[in-house]
Every structure is written in C-alpha cells, then in structure tokens.
Amino acid sequence: MTQERSAPAMGTTSLATAIVVFTGVLWGFYWLPVRSIADAGLPGAWGTVAITLAASLLVLPVAIGQRDRLVRADRLALVSIAVGGAAFALYSVGFVYGRVAIVILLYFLTPVWSTLIGRFVMGWPVRRLRLLAILVGLAGLVVMLGAGGEMPLPRGAGEWMALAAGLCWSVATTGMRSRSPLAPAPATFVFSMGAAITSLVLAPFFEPLPVGLGSSRLIEPVGLAFVAGGVWWGLSIASLMWATVRLEPVRVGILLMTEVIVGALSAALLAGELLSPLELAGGALVLLAGVLEVWPSKRERG
C-alpha cells in the first residue's frame, strides 16, 4: 500500500523537477528577446511592459474560464504569485542595464534568501549544510562584486534590480509553498499582471515613453513581445507555477540554476560578455552554495 501511494508522488516530483530544469534552460536565452525588443524601439522597461502585457492577454481567455478559482483562491497565495511576477519583471529589466551573467548570478542568490526567510520568518528548521551554503553564497557575492577592487556592492541599475529580484522571488516561492496552490492558467495570469504593473511603474523612471513609433515600426517589437510573452511568460511560467508548489522553495531555486550556465555561455558566445577570473570564482561559489542547499544530510539518506 505504501509503495502504491509513493510511486505517484515520486513521479510527480520527477516531472516537477524536469519542468523546472527545462524552464531554467529556456530562461537562459531570455535576454535575447529582451535586448532585441529594446533595439527594435522599446527601450528600458518598456520592452518588459510589452512582453508581460502580451502574456497577460494570451492567457486571459483561459483565466476568465477559470475565474471561479481566482475568486476562491487564498489571498496571500495571490499576493505571493504577483510578487513572483514583480521579481521576474525586475529580472527582465535588469538585462537591459546589466551584463547577462552578473544579472543572472545576482538573481540566483535566491537559495540564501529562501533559507533565511524559511528559518526566521516561517520557523522552518535549517540543516547545517544550508547554514554553510549561506556563508558560501555570501562569500561568492563579495568576491564577484569586488572583483574590480571596488566595494562589493551592485553597480548600476541592472545589478541592483537583479539582487532585488532574487529576494522578491524567494519571498514569492515561500508564500506559494505555504499556501493552497492555484491552477497554472489563472496563476500565470496573476503572475504576468504582477509583472506588468511592476514594469509599468518602473518604466518612466528609466526611459521616456517612446514617441514617433508608427504602426509599421511597432510590428517587430510587438511581434517579439508576443513571442516572448507566449513562450517564456505563458508556457514556461504556467509549467513553473505547477511545479513550484510541488517542490521546496530552495530546491526550485537550485534547479533553476541551469539558467546560470546557459545564460553565461550564450552571453559569452553571442554578446561577447566575458567574466573576469575573480567574477568566475565568485560565480562558482554562488553555484556551490546552491549545491550545498540540496545536498542530502545523513538523516535524509537514512
């Protein structure tokens, strides 16, 4: 009887794990449409506004069909999902103003923030390896940001937004994990709207609203926005919303680290953005912190 019950659970965990890994790989290339839209005439956060509004429009019909689930949903769960969207909006805009690999690595300090939130806010127990992971992750942050001999602080709007995005995502995944789950379609709509509102608030502070864009000049950026909104924000986020509530927040953050490798390699090959040796060392420490987060303890092995 125990085996019959555990098999579906193990299968669900495996599927959720595979979805999160694939999402990480896909998002490793996300900087390409973001920068392409900026080059096509929607600079700064305006490109993210277009992407997130496109995603919201694409998923709106399904969300309307399942509006009863939205009405019955836990309010804190809805807020957590919207905060997750805000995190991704900050992350998205960060690619316009920062180097791809640094933005991704700063965002992926999420395991450190998730562990601290879980311990001091939620009261969840923390293993010794996770405490070590916090120290290693913060050491990686210091090395990476201080690689140029300067104060180890984020430099530029892109890096600050990436750091804030990681913290917001940790808050969001903790809230989503601790509350009743919402179906993927309405969750994606709430997520996209949270991102759209955040990017709309941010956009005027970075760039004025583009003027003089005729209908013909809007075809390319709007087309790219719908592709990015449909693939990255629609399909992948709906899948991620399903998987996130079935895995620990820390594990979600670690599995998404496939994005770090793909993003750094793609930026190096396609944009010529190379990291210095010290930045690579700091990034390696950040990734090591992620490994320590999910390394099984003796108690878990037994």
N, C-alpha and C positions, 0 to 999 in steps of 0.2 A: 504493500500500500504506500509506504514511504517513497519507494522508487518511482511509482506511478505519478506521485504528486511532484516529485523533484525534477523529473525529466522535462516537463513543460517549462518549469521555472528556469532550468539551465538553458533550454533552447531559447527562451525569451531574452535571457541575459546575453547569450551569444549573439543573437540578432541585434540587440540594442548596442552591443559593443562594436559590431561590424558597421552599423549605421553611423556611429559617432566617428569611427576611424575614417570612413569614406567622406563624411562631412568635413573632417579636418583636411583631407587631401584636396577636396574641391575648393575650400576656402583659402588654401594656399595660393590659388590663382586669382583670388577675388580682386587683388589690387589692379589687375589688368583692365577689367571693365571700369573700375572707379577712375583710374587715370585717363582712360580713353574718353570717358564722358566729359572729364574736365578739359581735355584737349579739344573736344568737339564743341565746346561753348558753354558748358555749365560748370563753372569753377567752384572750388571750395566745397562747402557743404551742400550746395545746390544740386550737385550730382547725386548725393545721397538722398536728398529730398525727392528727386525724381524716381530713384530706384525704389525707395520704400513706399511712395505713393502708388507706383506701378504694382508692387507686390500686394498692397492692400486692395487695390481694385481687382486684381486677378483672383484673390481668394475670397473677396466679398460675397459673391453668389453662394458659395458653399457655407460661409459663416452665417448668412441670412437663413439658409435652410436648417442650420443647427442653432438658431438663436435661442432656443429654449435652454440649451446647455450653457450658453453665456449668462442667461438670466439666473440660472440655478447655481452658477459657479461660485466658489469661495472667493470673497472679495480680496483677501490677501494673496490668493493664488493669481488672480487677475493682475494685481499690482506687481507681483513678482515677475510675471511674464512681460508686462510693459517695461519694467526696469531692465529686463534682459534685452528688449528691443533697443532701449536707450543705450545700453552698453555696446551693442553692435553698431549703432549709429556713430558713437564716438570713435569706435574702432575703424569704421569705414572712412570717416572724415580724416582720421589720422594718416591714412595712406597718401593723402594729397599733400600733407605738410611734413611728413617724416619719411625716413628710409624704411623700406619694407621690412627688412629683417629685424631692425631695432623695434619698430612698432609691434611686430608680432611677438617678440621676446618679452617686451614690457607687458603686453596683454597677458601673456602666458605665465605671469606670476600668480595667476588665479589659484593654484593649489595652496600657496602660502596664505592668501586671504581667506580661502574657504576653510582651511584648518583653524585659523584664528577665530573666524566667525562661529564655526561649529563648536569650538571649545568655550569661548567667552560669552557668546550670545545664546546659543542653543543648549549649552551644557553637555554636549556630546563628549565622550571620552576620547582622548588623544594618545595614540601609541608613541613610544619613544622615537621610533623612526620618523614619525611625522614631525616631532619637535626638531629632530636633526635636519629634516627637509626644509623647515622654516629657516634655520640658520644658513644652510647651503644656498637656498634660493635668494635670501637677502644678501649673502656674500656675492653671489653672481650678479645681482643688481648693482652693487657697489663697484665691482670690477668692470662691468660693462659700461656703466655711465661715467666712470672715472678713467676710462681708457686713454683719454687725451690729456691726462694730467690735471684736469679741472675738478671742481666739486662734483661728487657723484649724484647729480640731480638731472632730471629730464631737461633736455634742451629743445626749445621750440614747442609750438602748439601741438604738433603731431605726437611727440613723445608724451607730453602731459595727458593728452586725450587717451592714448593707449593705456597708460597707467590707470587712469580713472575708469576706463572701460573694463579692465580686468577686475577691479574692485566691485564695480556695479554688477558684473556677470556673476561673481562669487555670491553676492547678496541675492541675486535673482535665482540662481540654481539652488541655494539653500532654502529659499522660500518655496520654490516649486517642488522640492523633495519633501518638505514637511507638510504640505497641504494636498488636498484632493486634486488629482490630475484633471486636466481639461482636454477634450478631444483635439487631435492635431490641427484640424482646419480652423476652428474658432481660436485656438491658441496662437496659430500663425497670424491670424488677423490682428489680434490684440498685440502681438509681438511687433508686427510691421507698423501698426499705428503708433505704438510707443516710440519706435524709431523715427517715424515720420514727424511726430510732434517735436521730438528732441532735435532733429536736424533742422526743422523749420525755425526753432528758437535760436539755434547756433548760427545758421547761415548768414544773417545780416551782419553779424559781428566780424565775419572774416572777409566776405566779398559782397559788394552791392548786387542787387538783383540784376542779372544780365538784361540789357536792353538792345533793341535792334535785331533780335533774332527772328527772322521771318519764318514762315511755315516750312519753307524748303530747308532752311538751316537747322530746324528743330527735328527733322526726320531722323538724322543719325543719332543725336544724344537720346532722344525719346525711345528710338528703337533699341539702343543699347540698354537703356534703363529697364525696358520691359523684359529683355533677355535676362539681365542680372536679377531683376525682381522676381521673375518666374523661376529661374534655376536656383540661384543662391538663397533668396529670401523666401521663396514659395516652397518648392520641392524639398530642398535640403533642411530648411528650418522646421517644416511640418514633421519631417522624419526625426529631426533632432528633438523636437518637443515630445514626441512619443518615447524616444529613447532616454531622455534626461530623467524622467520621473521613475525610471526602472533601474537607475544606477546611482551610486553615491556621487554627490557633487564633486568631490575630489577626483574620483575616477573619470568623470566626464571631462574635467579639465586636463587630465593626463592624456587620455585617448585623443583629444583634440590636438595634441602636440604634434601629430603628423603634419599639421599645418605649418609648424615652425620649419621643418626640414624642407617641405615643398616650397614654401614661401621664400626662404633664404636662397635656395638653389635657383628658383625661377627668377628672382630679382637679380641674382648674380649673372645668370646667363642672358637674360632678356633686357635688363636695365643697367647692367654694369655696376651694380651696387655691391661692393665687396666689403667685408668686415675686416677690421684690423685684428692682429693676433690676440690682443687683450680683450677685444669685443667678442671674439670667438670663445675665449676662455670663460668669460662671464656668461655667455650664452650656454656653454656646456654645463656650467654649474646650475643654471636655471633648469636645464633638462634633467640633470642629475637629481635635483630636488623633486622633480616630477616622478622619477623612478622610485625614489625613496618613499614617496607618498603611497604607492600601491604595492610596495614590496611586502609579501606576506610575513607576518610575525610567526613565531613558533606556535603560539596559541591557535592561530588561524590554520596552520598546517595540520595541527593535530585534530 
